[in-house]
Amino acid sequence: MEAAPERPMKRTSSAYIAESAQGTHSFKVAMKRVAGGAGAYMSSDIFAIGGYDWRIRCYPRGSSTGGKNYVAVLLDLLTEGIEVQVIYDFRLLDRATGEFTSVSSEKELSTPSRGPWGDSCFIKRSALGASSSYLHDDGCIVIECDVTVVKQSLVAEMAVEVQVPPSDMLDDLGKLLESEEGADVMFEVKGEVFHAHEVVLAARSPVLKEILRGLARDNDEMKSVMIGDVEPDVFKALLRFIYRDSLPAMDDDADGGETNEEMLWCLLVAAEKYGMERMKLVCIDILCKRFDDKSVVGTLALADKHRCTEVRDACVEFMKRECPAVYIDLWEKAARSPKI
């Protein structure tokens, strides 16, 4: 029984593509020129970052959410119909040093949205008194905003059809057995010689592993094993299973059926002898699928002879189901037998 070929596989892959852009905009706000109370604001000029339009809003007397004791500063996205992720940093120009000082920032990338982003409690109004280094002589503050914008995430999906060929490992091992290349073990089976590889034999048969482990090798000579209780064709089939994990083809024609069944029983016995459990089960499976109402009694006798309970039980169940009269007759004969 050859190993089933591997099926074609469909493999998919995806890539996270993030388009980002950075920019800075400065906005000078005359704090006393804003008309109205809390909620009144001044807007910067519209500026572009990442292909989108933006503006800064400043609430000198506080926004509706931050309260009148705080100056609020927000970043607006003006481009319609899109959502973005943003990192921002609002800074104020220190008139004493001439440098900008960070006042409110968001270092983590926001969730996709339309904003606005910023701080309704940007700075206390009391911190912008006459002595404040942020309030310039003309009564203005200068706000600078660094903006990093990431466009809505793009996921590129690619599907690739990969035709995976059937595994050829067993074919390669079979060729290795046939070529005898690198062989380091020789079996003499009733006058026929077979060559094999110790590492393969040891991996597949615990019995052969122990046999070979106990043999010494002189220099570069092969280890030699004499086999006297197995027929050459059976041992050849055993080696095939060790390397190819399959039995040789056996047709169920009228001329070869009886011979093939005998061969299967010999292989089953050899598999038991050399600890080849999978080979044993393969033989049992074939035998259990082959018997019919004409051959089941003979198969039952062979199963009893070889002490193969799996085949014997299968024969009994088959007779109970398909030919109960034969089963009853055998049962009655067994009951009358002096051996029972």
N, C-alpha and C positions, 0 to 999 in steps of 0.2 A: 504494500500500500504506500504510494508515493505521498510525500507531504503536499498539502494543498498550497497552490501558488498564492502569493500575496496579492491583494486586490489593489487596483489603482487608488491613489490617495489624492484628495483635493486639499491643497494647503492654501490657507489664507494668511495675509499679513496686513498690518495696519501701521501707520506712522502718524504721530502727533506733530502737527505743523503749526507753529505759533509765529505769526508775523508781528513783530514789535517795532516800536519807534520811540524815540526820546526827544524831548524838547523843553525849552525854558522860556517863560514869559514874565516880564516885569510889568507891574501895574502900580501907578502912583495915584494915591487917593487923598483928596483934600477933605480932611475929616469934618470940617465945619460947614462944608458946602452942600451936604446932603440934606434935602428938605424932607421933613416928616419925622415921625418917631420910629419906634421899633418896627422892623419889617421893611423899612426903606433902604434901598441899596444903590450902589453905583456899579456899573459894569465896565469891564475892560474892553478894549478893541477885540474883535474876533481874530483868533489866530489858529493856524493849522498845525496839527501834529498827527502823523500817521495817515494822512489823507482825510482826516476828520476835522470839523470846525469846533472850536472851543472858546470859552470865555471864563473870566473870573468875576465873581460877584463879591462885593464887600458890603457888610451891614455895620456902619459905624455906631449905630445906636441899638444894635442887637437884632437878632432874627426872632421870629415867633417861637422858635423852639429853644433858643439859648438864653433868652432873657436880656433885658436892657442893660445889664451891668457888664456884658461881654460884647466884644467885636466879633462878628461871625464872618468867615471867609469860606466860599464854596467854589468848586470847579464844575462848570456846566458843559455837557455834550450837546451841541446844537444840531449835528447831523441826524436826520430822521431815519428811522427804520433799522437801526443796528444797536447791538449791545456790545460792550467792551469790558476788558479787565484793566484795572489801573493801579499804578503805584504813584504816589504823589508826595511832594515835600514842599510845604509852605514856609517861606523864610521872610524875615524883616531886615531891612538895611539899617545897620548901626551907624549913626552919623559920626560917632567918636572914632571908630576903627575903619569905617568905610567898607566893612565886610557884612555879608548877610549871615544872620543867625537863624538856625532852624527853630521854628516855634511849634508847628504841627505837621506830622507826617504819618504816612501809612507805608510800612516797609514790605508788608505781605501783599501778594497779588489779590485784588478783590474778586468777588464772584462776578460773572458777566451781568451787567446791568446798564441802565442809561444814566445812573447817577441821580442827583449830584453827589460829589465827593467833597469832603472837607470837614470843617469843625465849626459848630455853632457857638463854641466857647473858645474861640481862637486865642484871644488875649483879653484880660480885664481892661475895661476902659480907664480905670484908675491908674493902670501901668503906662498909660500914654499921656500922662500929665506934662506940664511945662518942663519938668526936669528929666523926662524920659529921653534916653538916647535914641529911641525909635521915632520920636516926633521931631521932624525937622523944623528949621526956622520958619518955613513958609506954611507950617501947620499941616503938612502932609506926611503920610507914611508911604514907604515903598515896599510893596509885596512882590516877592519873586516866587514863582512856582515851577519846580521841576516836575515834568510829567513823563511817565513811561506808560505807553498804552499798548495793550496786546489785543489784536483783533479777535473776533469770535473764533474759537478753536476750530481748526480744520482737521478732519480725519480722512486721510487718503487710504482707501481700501483697495487691496489688490488681491485678486484670486489667481492662483497658478495651478494648472492641472499638471500633476507629476505622475507619469506612468512608471510605477515601480515594477521592475521585472521580477519574475519568480525567483526565489532563493536558489542559488546554484551551489550552495555549500555541500549538499549531499552528493551532487554530481562530481564535484571536485574530489571529495573523499573517495568516491567510487573509482575515479581515475587513478588516484594514488594507490589504491589496492591493486588495480590491474597492472599498473606500471611497475610496481614493487620498488619504486624509487625510495631510497632511504630506509628500506625494510631492515629490521634488526632482530626479527624473530622468525624461526622456521618451524613449521609443524609437519611432521611425517604421519600421515593418516593412511594406514593400510597400504603402503607402497606409493602413495601420492604425496607430493610436497607442496605446501602452501607457505607463502611469505607474507608477513604482516608487520605492523608497527606497534611496539610495546605500549607507547603512550596512548594510542587509540584503544587498544584492547583493554588496558587498565581503566580507562575512563568509562568503558561500556559494560565490562563484566567483572564483578568483584571476585569471582572464582578465578578467572584467568589472571587477574591482578595478583592474587596470592600465589598462584603457580609460578608466575614469572618472577615475582619478588624473591622466591626461594632458589632461583637458578643463578649460577655464577656465569659471567661472561669472560672468556679468556681473550685479552687484548681487544682486537676489533672484530672478533668472531661473533656470529649471531647466536642468540640463545636458541637452543633446540629442544622441542617438546615432542614426545611420542604420544599419539592418540590411538588407542586400540579398540575403544568401545563405541565409535561413531563412524558411520559410513562416509566415504570421501564426499559424495554429493551433498550429504546433510551438513558436513562441516563447511563445505564451500558456501552453502546457503546461509549458515550461521555467520560466517565472515561477511557475507554480503549485508546481512541485517546490521551487523556491528558498524559497518561503514556507511551504508545507504539508508538504514532504518526502514527497510522494506524487504519483503520476501520475493523470490523469483516468481515470475508469472506461471500460474498453473491453471491450465484450461480444464473445464468440466466436460470434455467430450466423452463419448461412450468408450473409446479405447483407453483413455488415460485417467478416467475418473477414479477407478480403484487404486491405481498406482499413486495418484495425487493424494488421495486420502491417507494412504500409508505413509507417504512422504510428510504430510502434515503432522501425523502422530510422531514420527521420528523427530521432526523439528521441535515439536512441543516438549518431547523428552529431553532433547539437547538444550533447549532454553531453560528447562528446570535444572538441568545438571550444571549449567554455567551461570546461573543466577540472572538470566535475561528475562526479567519479569514482563517487560513490554512485549517482547517477542512471544512469550508464552500466551499472553492475553490476545495477541493478534491471531495466533493459531486457534485458540479456543473460539474466538469470534467467528472465524471462517468455518470451523467445524460445526458450530451451532446453527449456522445459516444454511448448511448444505444438506443436512439429513431430511428425509421425507418418510412417509409411512412404510416404504420398502427398506430403507437403510437404517432406520432409527434403532432397531433391535441390535444390529451389528455394531453400530456406533456406541450403543449402551454397553455392550460387552467389552469393547476396546477401552471405553472410559473406565470401566471397573478394573480391567487388567492394568491400566496405567495409573490407577488411583487418582483420576482427574474428576474431582467432585463437581466442578463447574459444568463440564459437558454432561456428566451423568445426570445432574439435576435438570439440565435443559432437556435431555431426552425424556425423562420422566414427565415433565410438564407437557412436552409435546404429545406424548402418548395419552395422557389424561384428556387433553383438549381435542386431538385429531383422531385418535383411534382408541377409544376407551375399552373396546372389547379385547384388544391385544394387551392392554395394560392389566386388565382384570385377570386374563389368562396367565400372564407372567407372574402376577402376584400370588395366584393360587398355586402355581407350580413351585414358587419359592417357599410358600408356606408348608408344602408337603415335603420339601427337600430335607434330608437328614442333616444337612450342613447348617440349617437355620436353627 
